[in-house]
Amino acid sequence: MKHRPLTGTITAIVTPFRRHEVAYDDLAKLVEYQIKGGIDGLVPVGTTGESPTLSHEEHLEVIRAVVATVRKRVPVIAGTGSNSTHEAVELTQLAHAAGADAMLVVAPYYNKPSQDGLFQHYCAIADATDRPIILYSIPSRCGIEIGVPVVEKLAKRFKHVRWVKEAGGSVDRVDQLKTALGNDVTVLSGDDSLTLPFMAVGAEGVISVASNLLVREVGQLVRLALANDYAKAGQLHRKLYPAFKALFLEPNPVPIKAALARAGFISSPEVRAPLSPIGPASFHALEHALSALGR
């Protein structure tokens, strides 16, 4: 089955740090591990990439570094969202110039704009690039949901705004998007543990945290679902589910960085304040879940 563009398993890649600086050598190694594992795309500087605590210079340099390492082997989808429309437009333009293939744009956080304000926000960003824009709805972090009518209006106005990363935890929401827009919208799960149920009602993949480490396993789960082999997909989902849950025992990306450092894929589990290192109980539970997978 041929996937539509920007579907399948896409990793929201971490930004490795070492002694408070971006560890670009670790980032390059992690990108190569992802590509070798068969990943369908990479998202640098999203939530998992700790974009809120990167400087603008670091934000853009991480995008450039991932683009340079990938060398067009898979799409690079840059996180360019902000709660300031002006800043989101600027980041989108700079990411476009840096060679990003698409943009992941989270809903404005903290401001809590109206749905019309959301529509105008995304219109301004869409006018700044002709490359695909993935709308990122995550009410738990932003305090607002990108309403289905807003997605409809944007898709009608812009041919390159036809993707939604859905992280609201609701299968109904995927149903609503697909009922309203059908094949005119591509829905991607924003939660590893909900990837399979979301795909059962029309999602076409996941922007995954777990695939930073479990790239082959998550990729296989998604491929089985895309092939409508839900019996095998269900078996694999149940096997992976404890790890999916353990990777969110503490705020993302704290557990996945601990897991990657434990496995030797990055040299340090360091995160930036206000995030703090993983606690002993959470790390023990994470080790247990990963050991059960032989990882």
N, C-alpha and C positions, 0 to 999 in steps of 0.2 A: 504494500500500500504506500503510495507516494504521499508524504506529508505536505500540508500547505505551508507557506512560508512562516517562519517564526513559530513553529510548533514542535512538539516532542519534548525532550528533556533539556532544559536550559538551566545552567547553574548560576545562581546569585553568588558570585565568587567573593570570598573574604579578601580583605586588604591586610596582608601580613605586616606586622610591626616587629622591630627589633630596637630596643633602647630608644623608644619614642619616635623612631623614624620609620617610614615605609621601607620594608625589606623587598626591594625590587627583584633580587635574585630568587627569593622564595616565591614571589608572585609568578615569575617566569616558569619556575619548575611546576607550580600548581597548574598553570595554564596548559603546559605540555601533558601533564597527567590527565587533565580533563579531555584533551583532544585524543590522546591515546585510548582513553576509555570510551570513546564514541559519543561524546556530548554533541548536542544539536545547536548549542549557542551558549554564550557567556554574557552575564550582566555584571560589569564592574561598577563600583561606587553606588550600589543600591543600599538598602538598610543593612544587609549582611556585610557590605563593604565599608560600613561605618561612615557613610558620607557626611552625617551631621558634624563629625569631629575632624574631618579633613579640611585643610585650608583650600581655597580656590585653586592655588597652584598645585597642591597635591592631588586634588580631585581630577584636574585635567591631565596631570602627568601620569596618574594611574590609568586613565583611559588611553592615553598615547602608548603606554607600555604594553597594555593588553592588545591593542590594535597591532603594534609592531611584532609582538610574539605570535599572535594568531596567524598573521600573514594570509588573511582571507580564507582560511580553512573552515571556519565557522562564523556565523554572524556575531558581531559584538554589539550589544544593546546597552548603551550607556545610561546610567541613572542621571537624570537632569532635573528632577523635581525640586521645588522649593515652595515655601509659603508666601514668597514674594513673586508675583508674576514677572516683574522686570528681571529678577535674578534667574528664574526658570527659563525665560526666553534667552538670556545671555548664555547660560550654561548649555542650552540646546544648540545655539549657534556655534559655540566653541567646540562642543562634542562633534557636531557635524564637520567642522573644519579639521578636527583631529582624526577623522576617518571612521567614526562610529557608523554602523550600518542601520541602527535604529535607536530609539530613545524609550526608556521606561520613565514615566512621569507620574509620580505619586500625587494624590490629591493634596491641596494645600492644608497643612496642619496648623493647629492653634487658632488661626483666624476664624474658622468656621463660617465660610462664605455661604450665601444662598446658592440654590441650584443654578440660578441665572449667573451669579458670580463665578461659579465653577465653569459654566459653559463659556463665558467670556475669557476666563483664564486659559482654558485649553485652546480656544480659537487663536489667541495671541501666540501660543507656543506652536500650534500647527502652521501658522503663517510664517514661522521662522525657519521651517525646514520642509523639504518634500520627502524626507525619509520616514519610514513607519514610526508611529507613536503608539506605545502600549500604555493605555490608561491603567493606573494602579489604584484600586479601591481597597483600602484597609482601615475601616472605621475605628478599630481598636487603637490605632496609633494617631489617626488624624481627627477623630471626633465627628467626621462626616462620611457619608457614602456618596459615590458618584451615581446618581439616580439613572435608572434605565432610560427615561426620556432624554436625559442629557447625552447619553451614549448614542441614542437614536439620532438626535439632532447633529451631533458631531460626525457620525458616519455618513449622514446624508450630505453634509457640507464638504467633508474632506475624504478623499479616497485613501489617504494614508493614515487615517485614524479608525482602524477596524479591529483592534485588539484590546482585550481587557485582562489584566491580571487580577483575579478575584480572590481576595483574602478576607472576606467577611464571615467565613465559616458556614455559609448557607448553601445547600444544594438547591433550594428554591430560587435563589438569586441566579444561578446558572440557568435554570429552567426559564426564568423571566427574560434573561438576555437572549436566549436562543429562540424563545417564542416570539419576541419582538423583532428580532433581526435575522434569524435563521443563519444562513451561510455568510451573511454580510458582516458577521462578527466572529472573531476567534477568541474563545475563552481559554485562559490558562489558569490552572490552580495556583494559588499562592501559599498553600499549606500542604506539606508533604503527606500528612496523615489523611488528607481529604482528596488526594489526587484521584484515586480509583473511583469513589462515588461521584466526584465531579465529572470524570470522563464518562461515566455510565449515562449521564444526562446531557452530554454534548461538548464538554471541554476537550481540548485537543493536546493536552500536555500539562507541564508544570514548570514554573520557575522555582527551582528547588534549592533548599539549604542543604539537605542531607547529601545531595549528589556531589558536594565538595569532596566528601570522602567516599560515598557509596555510588560512584558514578556509573559503574556497570549495572549494579543492582537496580537503581532507580530507572536507568535507561531501559532495562529489560521489562520492568513493570509497565512503563508507558508504552513500549512497543507491543506488548501483549494486549493491552487495552485498545490500542489503535487497530489491532488486528481482530478485535472483538472476541478474543479468547479470555473471557472473564473468569472461567474456571481456574486456569493457571495463574491469571493475574491476581485473583483472590487469594490463592495459596501463597503467592510471593508477598502480597500486601500484608497478610497476617504474620509472615516471617519477619518482615521489616518493621512492622508497626511498633514494637517496643523501642527500637532505635529511633524511629520518628518522634516518639513521645519524649524519650530521654534527651534528645537534642533541643528540646524546648523547656527543660526543667528550669532554666534560668534565661534571662533575656538574650535573644539572638543578637550577635553571633558568639556569645561567650562559650556555650557548649561545643559548637562546631569547631571553634578555634582550639579548644582543649583536645578534641578528638583528632584534629589534624596534627597537632604537635605531638600527641601520644603516638600517632602512627608514623611520625617522622617526615610528614609532607611539608611542614613549616617548622622553622627552628624555635619558635616561641609562641605561646598561646596569648601573648599580650593583647589587651584591648585598651582603648582610651577611655579615660574618665568622661562622664560619670559612670560608665560601666566598670565593674570590678571583677577580679578573677573568680572562676568557678569555685563554689564551696565544696568541702570534702564529701558531704553526703550526695550531692548531685554528681560529682565526679565518679564516685563509687557506682552509682546507678548507671551512669553512662558507660563505664567500663564493663559492667555486667551485660548490658544490652549489646554492646559491640562485640564482646567476647563470644556471645551466643551466635554471632554471625561469622565467627572466625576472623574478626578484624581487631 
